[in-house]
Amino acid sequence: MDSLVIGYLSLAAIGVLIYAGVHIAIALSLVSLAGVWAMTGQLNLATSFVALAATDSIADYTFGVVPLFVLMGLAVSESGLGRDTFAVVSRLTTRIKGGLGVATVLSNAIFAAITGISIASAAVFSKVAVPEMIRSGYDKRLAVGVVAGSSVLGMLIPPSLLLILYAILTDTSIGDLFLGGVGPGLLLAAAYCAYIVGVAILKPERVAVPSPAHDGRHVDARKRLLIPVILLAGTVLGGIYTGYFTPTEAGAVGAALALLIAFGMRRLDGRSSWRIAVQTGHVTAAVCFLIIGASIYGRMLSFSGVPASLTAWVVESGIGTFGFLVLFSLVLIALGTILDSSSILLVTVPLAFPITQQLGVDPVHFGLIAVIAVEIGLLTPPLGLSVYVVHSTLRDSGVKLGDVFRGALPFAAVMVAVLALVIVFPPIVLAIVGR
C-alpha cells in the first residue's frame, strides 16, 4: 500500500480511537507504530523509529521549562496570591459599573502572568470572586460566566503552558511566543471588561450597584499584597524579555521565588509542599506522555508524506492564507467540543504548521491564533474544561452546570471576535515581537 494512503488512513484511525475514548497519547503512539510498520514492512524498524522519536522528544534542554513553570504556577495558586490580587483590585474598581466583574477579569490577567494555567485560575477565582459577586447582587450566570471566561487568560498571557507546548512542537522561540501573547492577552482582557461594563449599563438588574468608595488608607494598605505578585511576574517575564534568562532558567528562578514567597508568607507547610510536588509530577508526566505521542505521530506523518500532500492541496485550492487560517480556527473550535486543549494542539499542529510555512504565516502569529481558537473550547459544551472546573468548585453552592455554560457563552463569543481581529491584524501579535 502507498505510504501516502497509509498516512491518511492513520488520521482516520486516530479519530476513531479518540471517539472510542482511548487516551490521546496512546492513540497517537499506537497508530504511528502501526503506520511505520505498514510503510516499511519491518516491525523492528518501526519499534526503533518509535523509540528514537520518544527519546528525542523529551531529551531536549527546552523541555525542562514544563515542570518548572508548572511548579511555579501551583506554588502561586497554593499561596493565595490570587485571593490577595482580587482583594486589592476589587477595591480599586468600586466606582466602576460592574466593578467586581471588571476586578475579576483584571485579577485573572495579573494571576495569569504568574501561573500560565487556566484551570488554576478557574479554581481560585470560583472560590474567591463568585461568592463575592453573588453576595453583592450579581446575576448568578453572569458571575460564573465572568470567572469561566476570564480564566482562559491563564493560557494566553505569558507564561503559558500551551505556548510552551506549541514551541516544543514547532521549534519556535518560547520567548517570542511569550512576547506575542501580550497583545492578544491584553486585548481579550479589555474586551471582557468592555462587555461587563456594557451589561452593567444596558441591563443594570444583572449587576450590583457600585458601593461607596472604601477608605483610601485601607486600600493603600492592601496594595502591599500585590508586591509579591509584581516581584514574581517582573522577575520571570522581565528576565525573559530582556534576554537575561532563557525560558528554562526563568522557570527555575520563578519556581524558586514562588516557593520562597509562599514560605515567607507562611502559607505553605510540609503537607501542602508535598501536595504541590506530587501535582507537579502528575502534570509533567501527563504533558511528557503527550509530547512523546505527538513527536512519534509527527515523524510518522512526515515519513508518509501527508503534510506535503496537504500543503500542495491548500496551495493549489486557492483558498489563500486568510481562508486557511479561518478554516483551521473553525476546526480547532469544533475539536474543542470533544478534546482538551493540549490534545487538540498535538493532533493538528503537526499537520497544519508545514502548510502555514508554505503560505508565509509567521510561526508566532500562527501559534497565538491556534491557542486562542483552542481556548474557546474551554468554554463550549460538551467538554468545556474550565466550565466543569467552575461547576465542580461551586457544586455545594447550588450552581448548575447549565448556568455556567450559559454564563460563559457570551465570553466565548467575545473570544471569537478577538480571534477574528488577531487573524486579520497580525501586528496585534507581532508588533511587540519586532517582526
KEDRENGU-174307 format. One record per residue (C-alpha): x, y, z; residue in three letters. Coordinates in steps of 0.02 Angstrom, whole numbers, padded with zeros to 5 digits, always signed. Example, Ala and Ser with C-alpha at 12.3 -4.5 7.8 and 13.67 -1.06 7.14 Angstrom:
! KEDRENGU-174307
+00615-00225+00390ALA
+00684-00053+00357SER
***
This chain:
! KEDRENGU-174307
+00000+00000+00000MET
+00060+00176-00040ASP
+00137+00273+00106SER
+00025+00422+00075LEU
-00131+00314+00084VAL
-00067+00237+00246ILE
-00040+00411+00315GLY
-00218+00466+00279TYR
-00287+00303+00348LEU
-00188+00334+00508SER
-00277+00502+00529LEU
-00444+00414+00516ALA
-00386+00281+00640ALA
-00334+00413+00765ILE
-00506+00495+00751GLY
-00592+00328+00781VAL
-00485+00290+00934LEU
-00513+00463+01008ILE
-00702+00446+00991TYR
-00688+00272+01067ALA
-00612+00350+01223GLY
-00431+00296+01202VAL
-00306+00415+01283HIS
-00239+00533+01151ILE
-00055+00492+01183ALA
-00088+00305+01170ILE
-00189+00329+01011ALA
-00051+00432+00930LEU
+00086+00311+00980SER
-00005+00151+00929LEU
-00065+00217+00762VAL
+00107+00289+00724SER
+00190+00122+00763LEU
+00066+00029+00654ALA
+00086+00159+00515GLY
+00276+00146+00508VAL
+00264-00043+00516TRP
+00142-00044+00369ALA
+00252+00075+00268MET
+00416-00017+00297THR
+00354-00194+00323GLY
+00479-00215+00466GLN
+00422-00217+00647LEU
+00598-00197+00715ASN
+00623-00041+00612LEU
+00455+00028+00669ALA
+00493-00001+00854THR
+00665+00080+00834SER
+00582+00228+00747PHE
+00460+00249+00891VAL
+00596+00231+01024ALA
+00708+00360+00941LEU
+00565+00484+00922ALA
+00515+00460+01104ALA
+00691+00489+01167THR
+00723+00642+01060ASP
+00557+00723+01107SER
+00596+00746+01292ILE
+00787+00742+01296ALA
+00798+00924+01242ASP
+00850+01057+01369TYR
+00699+01162+01321THR
+00580+01030+01390PHE
+00640+01071+01566GLY
+00532+01228+01558VAL
+00373+01124+01578VAL
+00393+01057+01757PRO
+00471+01220+01816LEU
+00328+01331+01760PHE
+00202+01203+01822VAL
+00285+01205+01993LEU
+00284+01395+01995MET
+00100+01402+01948GLY
+00048+01276+02080LEU
+00151+01363+02215ALA
+00070+01529+02172VAL
-00103+01451+02174SER
-00071+01368+02343GLU
-00001+01527+02421SER
-00162+01626+02399GLY
-00090+01763+02289LEU
-00245+01756+02180GLY
-00353+01798+02330ARG
-00239+01942+02377ASP
-00243+02010+02200THR
-00433+02008+02194PHE
-00444+02091+02365ALA
-00341+02239+02305VAL
-00410+02257+02128VAL
-00592+02242+02182SER
-00569+02390+02300ARG
-00491+02494+02161LEU
-00639+02465+02043THR
-00783+02501+02162THR
-00833+02661+02069ARG
-00846+02571+01900ILE
-01011+02498+01844LYS
-00988+02311+01851GLY
-00833+02342+01957GLY
-00825+02170+02036LEU
-00836+02086+01866GLY
-00701+02200+01797VAL
-00595+02165+01951ALA
-00612+01978+01920THR
-00551+01996+01740VAL
-00406+02109+01790LEU
-00359+01995+01934SER
-00361+01846+01817ASN
-00248+01939+01696ALA
-00124+01977+01836ILE
-00137+01800+01904PHE
-00108+01731+01728ALA
+00060+01820+01721ALA
+00125+01710+01862ILE
+00036+01544+01833THR
+00009+01503+01649GLY
-00128+01375+01688ILE
-00311+01415+01650SER
-00378+01279+01764ILE
-00287+01354+01914ALA
-00367+01523+01879SER
-00540+01446+01862ALA
-00522+01353+02028ALA
-00451+01500+02125VAL
-00574+01635+02068PHE
-00725+01520+02079SER
-00693+01515+02266LYS
-00645+01698+02285VAL
-00742+01802+02159ALA
-00907+01711+02126VAL
-00970+01713+02307PRO
-00924+01897+02321GLU
-01015+01943+02160MET
-01172+01844+02205ILE
-01172+01918+02380ARG
-01162+02093+02302SER
-01313+02063+02191GLY
-01240+01996+02028TYR
-01343+01879+01921ASP
-01279+01703+01956LYS
-01250+01660+01773ARG
-01153+01819+01743LEU
-01046+01790+01897ALA
-00994+01614+01848VAL
-00975+01667+01666GLY
-00853+01804+01713VAL
-00742+01680+01805VAL
-00751+01544+01672ALA
-00720+01668+01531GLY
-00577+01762+01611SER
-00492+01601+01666SER
-00435+01570+01487VAL
-00317+01717+01506LEU
-00205+01596+01601GLY
-00160+01507+01439MET
-00143+01665+01335LEU
-00049+01791+01440ILE
+00131+01730+01464PRO
+00196+01620+01537PRO
+00077+01495+01456SER
+00090+01307+01459LEU
+00002+01295+01290LEU
+00125+01416+01210LEU
+00269+01312+01281ILE
+00191+01155+01208LEU
+00170+01239+01039TYR
+00351+01298+01045ALA
+00411+01119+01077ILE
+00304+01051+00935LEU
+00362+01179+00807THR
+00537+01226+00869ASP
+00482+01407+00888THR
+00561+01527+01014SER
+00469+01520+01181ILE
+00524+01699+01218GLY
+00449+01762+01053ASP
+00287+01670+01087LEU
+00277+01745+01261PHE
+00302+01919+01187LEU
+00172+01883+01053GLY
+00044+01833+01185GLY
+00048+02002+01272VAL
-00053+02096+01140GLY
-00194+01969+01118PRO
-00200+01940+01306GLY
-00224+02124+01346LEU
-00348+02143+01203LEU
-00453+01998+01267LEU
-00449+02064+01445ALA
-00503+02237+01383ALA
-00643+02160+01278ALA
-00707+02062+01428TYR
-00707+02219+01536CYS
-00799+02315+01399ALA
-00932+02179+01390TYR
-00959+02179+01579ILE
-00974+02369+01584VAL
-01094+02360+01437GLY
-01204+02235+01530VAL
-01200+02348+01683ALA
-01261+02496+01579ILE
-01390+02406+01472LEU
-01453+02279+01600LYS
-01414+02353+01771PRO
-01526+02224+01857GLU
-01393+02090+01820ARG
-01251+02187+01903VAL
-01225+02254+02078ALA
-01240+02441+02105VAL
-01068+02519+02139PRO
-01040+02534+02326SER
-00970+02691+02408PRO
-00783+02712+02395ALA
-00684+02622+02527HIS
-00566+02712+02643ASP
-00413+02758+02541GLY
-00295+02717+02683ARG
-00365+02540+02688HIS
-00340+02521+02500VAL
-00162+02586+02513ASP
-00126+02460+02650ALA
-00199+02321+02542ARG
-00087+02369+02396LYS
+00060+02291+02487ARG
-00017+02121+02449LEU
+00023+02150+02265LEU
+00209+02168+02297ILE
+00245+01979+02289PRO
+00142+01964+02128VAL
+00232+02108+02044ILE
+00401+02045+02104LEU
+00372+01870+02036LEU
+00297+01922+01869ALA
+00427+02058+01844GLY
+00572+01942+01880THR
+00515+01800+01769VAL
+00446+01895+01620LEU
+00571+02037+01633GLY
+00713+01914+01633GLY
+00647+01828+01476ILE
+00606+01987+01381TYR
+00774+02068+01418THR
+00867+01910+01370GLY
+00943+01892+01543TYR
+00861+01721+01567PHE
+00822+01583+01445THR
+00641+01523+01467PRO
+00704+01368+01558THR
+00812+01473+01676GLU
+00665+01591+01704ALA
+00557+01441+01751GLY
+00687+01387+01879ALA
+00703+01562+01952VAL
+00513+01583+01954GLY
+00484+01416+02040ALA
+00614+01454+02174ALA
+00548+01630+02202LEU
+00367+01570+02211ALA
+00413+01442+02344LEU
+00513+01572+02443LEU
+00366+01692+02438ILE
+00244+01557+02491ALA
+00354+01502+02637PHE
+00394+01682+02681GLY
+00209+01724+02693MET
+00185+01566+02798ARG
+00057+01498+02677ARG
+00149+01338+02637LEU
+00190+01195+02755ASP
+00258+01020+02736GLY
+00092+00942+02687ARG
+00050+01071+02555SER
+00228+01065+02489SER
+00212+00878+02463TRP
+00045+00903+02377ARG
+00122+01031+02257ILE
+00268+00914+02219ALA
+00151+00770+02180VAL
+00038+00877+02072GLN
+00189+00944+01977THR
+00245+00766+01945GLY
+00072+00715+01884HIS
+00054+00863+01765VAL
+00232+00845+01699THR
+00211+00659+01670ALA
+00048+00689+01577ALA
+00125+00825+01468VAL
+00280+00718+01440CYS
+00173+00572+01381PHE
+00076+00686+01264LEU
+00234+00760+01189ILE
+00307+00587+01160ILE
+00149+00534+01069GLY
+00146+00694+00966ALA
+00329+00677+00918SER
+00306+00498+00857ILE
+00147+00549+00764TYR
+00231+00699+00683GLY
+00378+00596+00619ARG
+00262+00462+00553MET
+00162+00592+00459LEU
+00318+00668+00383SER
+00377+00494+00331PHE
+00209+00460+00247SER
+00207+00624+00151GLY
+00038+00682+00218VAL
+00094+00859+00269PRO
+00172+00888+00098ALA
+00014+00823+00013SER
-00099+00935+00116LEU
+00014+01085+00087THR
+00007+01058-00101ALA
-00183+01040-00094TRP
-00206+01200+00006VAL
-00090+01300-00109VAL
-00175+01234-00266GLU
-00351+01258-00197SER
-00329+01446-00196GLY
-00411+01474-00026ILE
-00264+01585+00022GLY
-00185+01623+00188THR
-00337+01707+00265PHE
-00455+01569+00209GLY
-00341+01434+00280PHE
-00321+01521+00448LEU
-00510+01543+00463VAL
-00542+01362+00414LEU
-00409+01298+00534PHE
-00481+01403+00676SER
-00655+01332+00645LEU
-00583+01155+00651VAL
-00498+01192+00818LEU
-00656+01267+00892ILE
-00754+01114+00836ALA
-00624+00995+00909LEU
-00637+01092+01072GLY
-00808+01015+01099THR
-00731+00840+01118ILE
-00546+00860+01162LEU
-00441+00954+01288ASP
-00328+01098+01232SER
-00162+01004+01234SER
-00231+00857+01136SER
-00301+00972+01001ILE
-00132+01054+00975LEU
-00043+00886+00972LEU
-00158+00817+00837VAL
-00175+00970+00724THR
-00013+01070+00733VAL
+00099+00936+00651PRO
-00022+00938+00504LEU
-00054+01124+00489ALA
+00115+01200+00532PHE
+00202+01149+00369PRO
+00057+01225+00272ILE
+00074+01391+00362THR
+00259+01395+00323GLN
+00222+01371+00138GLN
+00092+01509+00148LEU
+00214+01626+00233GLY
+00125+01640+00401VAL
+00237+01693+00544ASP
+00256+01548+00669PRO
+00221+01662+00818VAL
+00064+01733+00736HIS
+00002+01558+00694PHE
+00040+01498+00871GLY
-00067+01632+00951LEU
-00209+01600+00828ILE
-00204+01415+00872ALA
-00200+01446+01060VAL
-00346+01569+01057ILE
-00451+01452+00949ALA
-00410+01304+01060VAL
-00452+01403+01217GLU
-00627+01440+01153ILE
-00656+01254+01176GLY
-00631+01277+01363LEU
-00798+01370+01367LEU
-00903+01269+01245THR
-01006+01111+01277PRO
-00999+00966+01296PRO
-00818+00963+01361LEU
-00785+01144+01416GLY
-00650+01103+01542LEU
-00648+01275+01626SER
-00837+01266+01643VAL
-00826+01098+01730TYR
-00692+01162+01849VAL
-00801+01311+01897VAL
-00952+01198+01920HIS
-00860+01069+02025SER
-00787+01206+02136THR
-00959+01283+02165LEU
-01063+01125+02167ARG
-01106+01142+02352ASP
-01174+01318+02322SER
-01311+01257+02206GLY
-01237+01319+02042VAL
-01294+01208+01898LYS
-01183+01156+01752LEU
-01307+01233+01630GLY
-01294+01400+01720ASP
-01105+01401+01697VAL
-01115+01356+01512PHE
-01247+01490+01479ARG
-01147+01618+01577GLY
-00988+01576+01482ALA
-01068+01583+01310LEU
-01056+01774+01288PRO
-00873+01767+01338PHE
-00842+01632+01209ALA
-00921+01749+01081ALA
-00803+01888+01136VAL
-00657+01768+01112MET
-00716+01730+00935VAL
-00718+01917+00897ALA
-00542+01938+00967VAL
-00483+01787+00867LEU
-00551+01867+00708ALA
-00456+02028+00747LEU
-00294+01932+00778VAL
-00313+01840+00612ILE
-00349+02000+00514VAL
-00221+02110+00603PHE
-00057+02014+00634PRO
+00026+02167+00715PRO
-00081+02133+00870ILE
+00036+01986+00896VAL
+00193+02035+00803LEU
+00215+02219+00845ALA
+00293+02186+01015ILE
+00398+02043+00944VAL
+00476+02165+00821GLY
+00426+02072+00661ARG
***
